[in-house]
Amino acid sequence: MPDETTTDLNNPVTKYPKLSPPQQDQPEPGLDAKLEPRADLGEKSYQGSGRLAGRKALITGGDSGIGAAVAIAYAREGADVAIAYLPAEEEDARHVLEQIDAAGRTGVGLPGDLLDLDYRGRLVDDAVEALGGLDILVNNAGKQIFAEQLEDLDDDQVEQTFQVNIMAMFTLSRAALKHLPAGGAIINTTSIQAYEPSAHLLDYATTKAAINAFTKGLAEQLGPRGIRVNAVAPGPIWTPLQVSDGQPKERLPTFGHDVPLGRAGQPAELAAAYVFLASEDASYVLGETLNVNGGKASP
């Protein structure tokens, strides 16, 4: 019999409802503001404790989904935060910046497209100028468009997916090294797709496997300089990525039901992983891929 003092613990199976979202469609890149049901970004649930006090962070894709949850958590942990996002996502970005401001921290919006090489090339410097420095880079922005057959996956889509998902990490991480001090951190978003690629996400899954290799190799390279590089590998997380052609519409009602917890995850459930990897608590953690996937088997 469980001890009565433990009965108030959250059961992870029921902590969030098992979503059966209706079939829905948004133009890429999609908005949290129009997602049905709305995702939990941690606005009401995340409580900070000063673990990132005084830090300065740049988060790509920081307007919605996982990136938004991380931005809110970082601000509540005491960090100033710059978020990079597509101009079409301004509505979501304003919401996140309001949350950062409410936490008493500086929030900076840097709209642009990572496919634009000029924007990509100046993004880190713009963040440094706005924040007055940089301690944490979170490479989180991602492009995911399903294609049922290889014949449906043209070279233009493959090129764009690689440019946003992995090539931008090279550019931004290189630029960040001009500013990151010893004790700084780079955190990359990979995916369960790196280990269990879905047949309809060939280009996306391939980039996520590449991100794992990039993370481990760069961690070994930068470790002697005191800069830690790690990654987080989400499983099925309910974000606008899924409804803006990230998944076939007929699969949305059962999205995430195949994991041991039986439900899709919420962005807020990822935030603490990114906080840990950015904090002093992870001072001896390098080259790690932290799997937050509801119980999916992964290396």
N, C-alpha and C positions, 0 to 999 in steps of 0.2 A: 504494500500500500504506500502511495506517495505521502511524504510528510505534508501536513496541512500548510506549513509555511511556504511551500513551493507551488501552491495551487493558483497563485496569481501570475505565474510565468506565462509569457505569450507562447502559444503553440504555433510554430512556424507554418504549419499546414493551414491554420485558420487566421493567422495574423492579418492577412488581407483576403478579400473574397476571391474565390475561383472565378476568374473572368470568363464570360462567354460573350465577347464584344460583338455587336452587330457588324455585318459586312458594311464597310464604309470606304470612302476613297477621298484622299486629299492630293492635290498636286504636290510634286516634290518641291521643297523638302518636308512639308507638313508642319502643323502647329500644335503644340500642347493645348493651346486655347480652344481648339476645335476637336480635340480628341474625345471619343466617346467609348467608355467612360474616361474622365480625366485621370491622369496619372498622379501619383503621390510623389512630389518633389522634396518632401520633408519640411514644407512651410510650417506645418503645425507640430511635427513630430521630432525634428532634429534639435537636440540640445547640445550646445557647444560647451567646452571646458577650457578654452585658452590654449589648446595644443598647438596652434599655428600662430600664436600671438606675434604680430609684427612682420609676418611673412608677406611676400608679394607674389601672386600667382597669375599666370596666363592659362586660360582654359579654352581650347578650340571646341566649337560646337557647344558653347556654354549657355545657350539660350533655352534649351529644351532637353527633355529626357535625362539621361545619365549626367551629361555635362552641367545641366541646370542644377540637379541635386547636389553635385560636387561643389558648384559655385556657392550655393546657399550654405552648405556645411562648412566650407572653408571660411566664409565670412563670419559665421557664428563661432568658429574656432579662433577668430582674431586676425584673419588675413585680409589684405586688400586684394581685390580680384578684377582682372580684365577678362572679358569674354569676347571671343571671336565668333561671328555668326554671319549667315547670309542676310542681305538686306531684306529679303522677303520674310524673315523671321523677327522683324522688329517688334511685333506685338509681344511675342514670348520674351524677347530680350528685355523689354521695358519691365516686365513682371519680375524677372530675376534681378535686375538692377535695383528695383524697389526693395526687394528682400535684402540685398546687400546693404543698402542704405539704412534700412530698419535695424540692421545688426550693428550699426555705428561704424561701418567700414567704408572705404572708398571703393566704388564700383565704376568700371570703365567699359563702355561698349565700343567695339571695334568691328563695324560691319564690313563685309567684303566676301569675296569668293576665293577659296584656296586653289581653284583652277586658274585664277589670275596670278601669273607669276610675279607681277609687280607688287600686288597686295601681299602675297605670300612672303616675298623677299623683305618687306619692311615691317611685317606684323610684329615681330619680337621687339624691334627697336621702338616701334610706336607704343607698345605696352610698357617698355622700360621708361620711356619718356613720361608717360602718363602716371605711372605708379611710383617712379623714382627708384627703380631697381627691379630685380627679378630673382626669386629664390626657387620657384616651382614652375615647371612647364608640364601641363597635362595635354598630351596629344590625344584628343578624344573624337574630333570630327570624323564622321564616316559617311560613305555613300553605299547604299544597298538597294539594288533594283533586281528583282527576280527575273529569271529567264528559264522557262521550262526545258528548253532544248539548246544544245550548243549552237545549232543553226540560228537560234533567235538572239544570240549574244554576239553583237557585232564589235568590231575593233574599237569603235568610238567609245562604247560603254566601258569596255575593258580598260582602255586608256584612262578615262575619267575616274573610274573606281580606283585604279592604282595611283593616280596622281593625288587624289584626296586622301586615301586611306594609308598609303605607305610612303610615297615620294615626298609628301609634305612633311612627314616626320623627319626625314633627312634634312630638309631645308630648315625647319624650325629648330630642331635640336642643335644643328650646327650654329645657327644664329644665336641660340641661347647660351652657348658656351662662351661667348664674349662677355657674358654678364653673370652667369651662375657662380656663386662663391662655393668654396668647400663647405659641405653641409647642404648644398642645394640638391634638388631632386627632379628627375624626369619620370613621368608616369604615363604609360601608353595604354590605350584601350584596345585589347584584342577580343577574342570571342571563343565560345565553345565551338564555333564553326572551324576554328583552327585544328580541332581534333576530330570533330564529327561533321564534316562538310555536307550540307544539304545539296542534293542534286540540282536544285533550281537556284543555287547561290554560288556558282562556281567561281566567279571573279571575286566576289566578296570574301568567300572562305579562303581563297588563295592569298589574298592580301593579309588576312588575319594570321595565317600561318607565318607569313613573312614578318609580321610585326613581332611575333614571339622570337624569331631568330635575331631580328634587329635589337630587341630588348636585351637578350642575353649577351650578344656580342658587344654592344655598346656599354653594358654594365661592366664587363671585364676591362674594357678600354678606359673607362672613366673612374673606376674604383680607386686607383692610386691617386687621383686628383680630389678625392673626397666627395664626388658627385655620384649619388645613387640613382640607378636606372631600374625600374620595375614595371610590371604591367598588371592590369586587371582583366580577367576574361569573363565577361558576363554570359549568362545563359539567356533564355528567352525573357526579355524585359519589355514591359508594355510602354512603348514610346511612339512618337509620330513616325519614326522610321518604318514601322510595320504597316501603316495604312497609306503610305505614299509610295506604293508599288514595291515595298520591301518584302511583302508576302502576297501570295495569291489571295484574293478576297475571300474565297470559299474556305480558306484555312483559318481565318481570323477567329471564328467562334470557338475553336479548340486550341488556340495558340497557347503554348506553355503547359498543356495538360499532360504531356508525356514525361515530365520530370518526376522524381520520387516525391516531391512535395505536392505534386498534382496541380500546380497553378503557375502562371507567369509571375515573374518578380516585378517589383516596383522600383523606379529609379532611386527612391529614398533608401532602399536596401543595399545599394551599391556605395553610398556616400562614405560610410565608415571605412571601407577598404581603401579608398583614395586618401582619406585623412590619415590612416595608419601609415601608409607608404610614404606620405609627405612629412611625417612627424619624426621627432627624435626617438620615438618608440621603435622605429624600424632602422635604427642606426647600423645594424649588422645584416640588413636584408638588401641584397643586390641580385639582379638577374632573376627575380622571382616573378612567376605568373600566378597571381592569386585568383583562384576560380570561385566565382560567386554565381552559381548556376542552378540552385535548387536541388542539387544532388546528382547531377549528371556525372558519369565516370569520366575522368580526365587525368592525364599524366601528372 
